[in-house]
Amino acid sequence: MAPTSAIVLFAVVWFMVMFITLPIGRRTQGDEGKITPGTQAGAPANFNLRRTMLIVTAISIVVWGIICLVILSGVISIRELGWV
C-alpha cells in the first residue's frame, strides 16, 4: 500500500467514524429544557468538539490499523472479491 493510499484510507475511515459517533449520547437543548434564543430545540446542549475529535481519532487509528493489516497481509485480495 502506497503512503498516499494509506492517508486517503485513514481520512475515509476518520470521517465514517465521525459521522457514526456524532449522534451517540448527545443531549439536545430540548432534552435539557434550556433552549438558547435563535437556535432549534434539536441543537446540541453541551457539544465538546475537542473531546469528540480525540475519541474519533483514537477509534479511527484502531480501525485503520486493522484494515491496513488485512490489506497488507493479503488475507483478502481483489481476486477473491470477484471484481476482476
Secondary structure, DSSP 8 states (H G I E B T S, - for coil): --HHHHHHHHHHHHHHHHHHHTTTT--BHHHHT---TTS-TTSBSS--HHHHHHHHHHHHHHHHHHHHHHHHHTSS-HHHHT--
